[in-house]
Amino acid sequence: MTTPPSRFEIGETDFLLDGQPHRIISGALHYARVHPDQWRDRIRTARLMGLNAIETYVMWNFHEPVRGEWDAAGPRDLGRFLDLVAEEGLHAIVRPGPYVCAEWHNGGLPTWLTADPGLRPRSSEPGYLAAVTGYLERVNRIIAPRQIDTGGSVILVQIENEYGAYGADKAYLAELIRVTRASGITVPLTQVDQPIPHMLEGGAHEGLHKTGSFGSRIGERLAVLREHQPTGPLMCMEFWCGWFDHWGEKHHTTGFADSARDLDELLAAGASVNIYMVHGGTNFGLTAGANDSGRYLPMVTSYDYDAPISESGDVTEKFRAFRDVIAKYAPVPDAELPEPVDAPVFDVALASVGDPLSGLDRGDFDVPPSMDELGPDVALVSYEASLDTDVAAVLAADVRDYAWVHVDERRVGALQRTIGDLSLALPPGARVRLLVEETGRVNYDAKLGEPKGLIGAPLLNGRPMAGPWRVRTIDVAGLHDAVRDAAPAAPSAGPAGLRGEFTLDAPADLFLDTNGWGKGYAWINGFFLGRYWRRGPQRTLFVPGPATRAGVNTIVIVELEAITDPTARFLPRPDLGHEVE
């Protein structure tokens, strides 16, 4: 669809669209968290709430997980996503980082980048800037021809993300602005920070318009933002209307009436807004991040966020309340809202193929290498060494993040970073093996980019264990094919590969129940749904309809612990708030 070019500018008091005051009422919707065949549905549903814009992050590591291997096709087709936004009659706000936070793996930075000890992420260090320049030039080749002044949808581009909470390197911000402008971005550039004075000023640059991120105390936050942005429109770039979940903690929800009142206050003040999130989606595969402000807490697979549009695309009470508020300030489409529909309910018997974790032998090492030293996005590693003790001993290890410990191939316990349990009594034996899983890379604050795996030599009775260490890396994404193609085998106590088949009359969204399972990964027809973990609160994995098909479908499970009931059950509705264990 071709539309005439328009002008979008920042005026003395307002955003200006072709010279006229314009209020942005936007919602965050990350294309990386939605199946590409459901992008249009989610965008269209957001428009029905009364939005006039869609905002998205661009995750660098989603497009370039391996250095030099850029991918902008299929689920990574940012251009198509922005075109769909335009076709639905909406504007677009793009936030390409290079750091995004977003509760996303490594805050969006590639692990090959943060593994380089010579680079200083989020700074003007020359090596880091050289890598960032290449990334921004690629991204902006997609964004630039889709700006509003060329007939496209993009009205704003953000530089970095909440940088004032991290640093104040003005040379870094200046170079990001220079590269962005040099690569064809002409629309206004923004920054976002919490409305705390040192953060707003740390992330400030004369080439950027300040916006805020907050979800309550609206008047107070707008007043602080106005002190630091004395001219131009006020905008809450992240109006937090929900929250994210960690494994082992409760499922977060916010009352729709309270959120609606805050939104009403924000719009009554004349501010523009980007609702974070209008639709959260899913951390498919291994894309979920983690927090660590004294305790390591990995994110769950669902990114429902208690958003107005649920993880599976349903309209919620919050959606209806927000729509009523927006209707007081802007036109809202007069359309009937879709009602939630229960998903198909059925059971699938799973057959065992034994332990699929053979892995790639990486050789012997004197000191165990970290995952980062073994390559980009390594997430599961087996470390094995001689134990050679005929008496009990105590093993202690810096494990990032979870390890199953075996003595002479008998599982004897686990080391868990999340609860600080990093030592274990071992029985006598000849060999010890640690299967170490990375459960999500920190996406915020000082531990961004930290190495994963086994960090340094474990201690046995307080002394470093001598090598050699035999190391094997397991390609988690490749486990699907290994289980699908393997011959049937006797059930394994764990790890175990399981598979099954089921038939559908037509493609359909599904909710896979993981209750009774331990810890592992799930696929439908090769589509990597993500992680599950008995710790909760999430008990169901969302299966997007386009990942299924009419006729025979396959399910593959890789269980790292034990499944007591080898049955896959599909439920009518999601269960994201199960009591944690």
PyMOL commands that set and color helices and strands:
alter all, ss='L'
color gray80, all
select helices_A, chain A and resi 31-33+36-48+60-63+74-76+78-87+105-108+111-114+126-146+148-150+163-165+170-182+197-202+218-228+256-268+317-326+371-374+479-485+545-547
alter helices_A, ss='H'
color red, helices_A
select strands_A, chain A and resi 8-10+15-17+20-22+25-29+53-57+91-95+154-158+189-193+209-214+235-240+272-279+289-292+296-298+346-349+351-352+360-365+380-389+393-396+399-400+402-407+410-416+423-426+429-437+441-442+453-454+459-460+463-464+469-473+496-504+510-513+519-524+527-533+540-543+551-559+567-571
alter strands_A, ss='S'
color yellow, strands_A
deselect
rebuild
show_as cartoon
